[in-house]
Amino acid sequence: MRILKFTINIVLNNNTNNNNKIAKYGELENTHIFFPVAIETAGAWNHLANELVQEIGRRITAVTEEPRESMFLFQRLSIALQRRNAVAFRGTFNTE
Protein backbone atom coordinates (compact mmCIF):
# COMPACT_ATOMS: atom_id res chain seq x y z
CA MET A 1 0.00 0.00 0.00
CA ARG A 2 2.90 2.36 0.72
CA ILE A 3 4.21 1.95 -2.83
CA LEU A 4 0.80 2.78 -4.28
CA LYS A 5 0.55 5.93 -2.16
CA PHE A 6 4.10 6.89 -3.18
CA THR A 7 3.25 6.41 -6.87
CA ILE A 8 0.03 8.41 -6.56
CA ASN A 9 1.97 11.24 -4.89
CA ILE A 10 4.53 11.25 -7.72
CA VAL A 11 1.78 11.44 -10.35
CA LEU A 12 -0.07 14.20 -8.50
CA ASN A 13 3.15 16.17 -8.00
CA ASN A 14 4.04 15.78 -11.68
CA ASN A 15 0.62 17.07 -12.74
CA THR A 16 0.85 20.02 -10.34
CA ASN A 17 4.37 20.82 -11.53
CA ASN A 18 3.22 20.60 -15.16
CA ASN A 19 0.43 23.08 -14.56
CA ASN A 20 2.80 25.43 -12.72
CA LYS A 21 5.36 25.29 -15.53
CA ILE A 22 2.70 25.79 -18.20
CA ALA A 23 1.41 28.86 -16.34
CA LYS A 24 4.92 30.22 -15.79
CA TYR A 25 6.11 29.77 -19.37
CA GLY A 26 2.76 30.23 -21.12
CA GLU A 27 3.97 33.23 -23.09
CA LEU A 28 6.54 31.06 -24.86
CA GLU A 29 3.74 29.27 -26.69
CA ASN A 30 3.43 32.30 -28.96
CA THR A 31 6.88 31.65 -30.42
CA HIS A 32 7.90 28.15 -29.28
CA ILE A 33 6.52 24.69 -28.71
CA PHE A 34 6.65 24.13 -24.94
CA PHE A 35 6.44 20.75 -23.19
CA PRO A 36 7.08 20.55 -19.45
CA VAL A 37 8.96 17.29 -19.06
CA ALA A 38 9.24 15.65 -15.66
CA ILE A 39 11.04 12.40 -15.10
CA GLU A 40 11.24 11.35 -11.49
CA THR A 41 14.27 9.53 -10.15
CA ALA A 42 11.94 6.66 -9.22
CA GLY A 43 11.22 6.22 -12.92
CA ALA A 44 7.83 7.93 -13.23
CA TRP A 45 7.33 9.98 -16.40
CA ASN A 46 4.56 12.52 -16.75
CA HIS A 47 2.15 12.07 -19.65
CA LEU A 48 3.52 15.07 -21.56
CA ALA A 49 7.03 13.62 -21.37
CA ASN A 50 5.71 10.34 -22.79
CA GLU A 51 3.90 12.15 -25.60
CA LEU A 52 6.96 14.23 -26.47
CA VAL A 53 9.37 11.28 -26.56
CA GLN A 54 6.91 9.22 -28.60
CA GLU A 55 6.50 12.05 -31.11
CA ILE A 56 10.26 12.50 -31.41
CA GLY A 57 10.56 8.73 -31.86
CA ARG A 58 7.91 8.79 -34.61
CA ARG A 59 9.78 11.53 -36.43
CA ILE A 60 13.09 9.66 -36.15
CA THR A 61 11.33 6.52 -37.42
CA ALA A 62 10.05 8.46 -40.43
CA VAL A 63 13.65 9.30 -41.35
CA THR A 64 15.43 6.08 -40.39
CA GLU A 65 12.57 3.63 -41.09
CA GLU A 66 13.48 1.85 -37.82
CA PRO A 67 10.16 1.13 -36.02
CA ARG A 68 11.84 0.74 -32.62
CA GLU A 69 13.22 4.30 -32.44
CA SER A 70 10.76 5.40 -29.72
CA MET A 71 11.80 2.46 -27.57
CA PHE A 72 15.49 3.21 -28.17
CA LEU A 73 14.95 6.85 -27.21
CA PHE A 74 13.17 5.90 -23.98
CA GLN A 75 16.03 3.55 -23.16
CA ARG A 76 18.69 6.20 -23.81
CA LEU A 77 16.88 8.73 -21.65
CA SER A 78 16.40 6.19 -18.86
CA ILE A 79 20.10 5.29 -18.90
CA ALA A 80 21.05 8.97 -18.79
CA LEU A 81 18.79 9.39 -15.75
CA GLN A 82 20.34 6.37 -14.03
CA ARG A 83 23.85 7.68 -14.69
CA ARG A 84 22.93 11.07 -13.24
CA ASN A 85 21.41 9.39 -10.19
CA ALA A 86 24.62 7.41 -9.69
CA VAL A 87 26.72 10.58 -9.88
CA ALA A 88 24.43 12.37 -7.42
CA PHE A 89 24.48 9.38 -5.06
CA ARG A 90 28.26 9.11 -5.21
CA GLY A 91 28.51 12.79 -4.33
CA THR A 92 26.86 12.11 -0.98
CA PHE A 93 29.86 10.12 0.29
CA ASN A 94 32.51 11.77 2.41
CA THR A 95 35.79 11.71 0.47
CA GLU A 96 38.03 12.57 3.42
C-alpha positions in Angstrom: 0.0 0.0 0.0 2.9 2.4 0.7 4.2 2.0 -2.8 0.8 2.8 -4.3 0.5 5.9 -2.2 4.1 6.9 -3.2 3.3 6.4 -6.9 0.0 8.4 -6.6 2.0 11.2 -4.9 4.5 11.2 -7.7 1.8 11.4 -10.4 -0.1 14.2 -8.5 3.1 16.2 -8.0 4.0 15.8 -11.7 0.6 17.1 -12.7 0.9 20.0 -10.3 4.4 20.8 -11.5 3.2 20.6 -15.2 0.4 23.1 -14.6 2.8 25.4 -12.7 5.4 25.3 -15.5 2.7 25.8 -18.2 1.4 28.9 -16.3 4.9 30.2 -15.8 6.1 29.8 -19.4 2.8 30.2 -21.1 4.0 33.2 -23.1 6.5 31.1 -24.9 3.7 29.3 -26.7 3.4 32.3 -29.0 6.9 31.7 -30.4 7.9 28.2 -29.3 6.5 24.7 -28.7 6.7 24.1 -24.9 6.4 20.8 -23.2 7.1 20.6 -19.5 9.0 17.3 -19.1 9.2 15.7 -15.7 11.0 12.4 -15.1 11.2 11.3 -11.5 14.3 9.5 -10.2 11.9 6.7 -9.2 11.2 6.2 -12.9 7.8 7.9 -13.2 7.3 10.0 -16.4 4.6 12.5 -16.8 2.1 12.1 -19.7 3.5 15.1 -21.6 7.0 13.6 -21.4 5.7 10.3 -22.8 3.9 12.1 -25.6 7.0 14.2 -26.5 9.4 11.3 -26.6 6.9 9.2 -28.6 6.5 12.1 -31.1 10.3 12.5 -31.4 10.6 8.7 -31.9 7.9 8.8 -34.6 9.8 11.5 -36.4 13.1 9.7 -36.1 11.3 6.5 -37.4 10.1 8.5 -40.4 13.6 9.3 -41.4 15.4 6.1 -40.4 12.6 3.6 -41.1 13.5 1.8 -37.8 10.2 1.1 -36.0 11.8 0.7 -32.6 13.2 4.3 -32.4 10.8 5.4 -29.7 11.8 2.5 -27.6 15.5 3.2 -28.2 15.0 6.8 -27.2 13.2 5.9 -24.0 16.0 3.6 -23.2 18.7 6.2 -23.8 16.9 8.7 -21.6 16.4 6.2 -18.9 20.1 5.3 -18.9 21.0 9.0 -18.8 18.8 9.4 -15.7 20.3 6.4 -14.0 23.8 7.7 -14.7 22.9 11.1 -13.2 21.4 9.4 -10.2 24.6 7.4 -9.7 26.7 10.6 -9.9 24.4 12.4 -7.4 24.5 9.4 -5.1 28.3 9.1 -5.2 28.5 12.8 -4.3 26.9 12.1 -1.0 29.9 10.1 0.3 32.5 11.8 2.4 35.8 11.7 0.5 38.0 12.6 3.4 
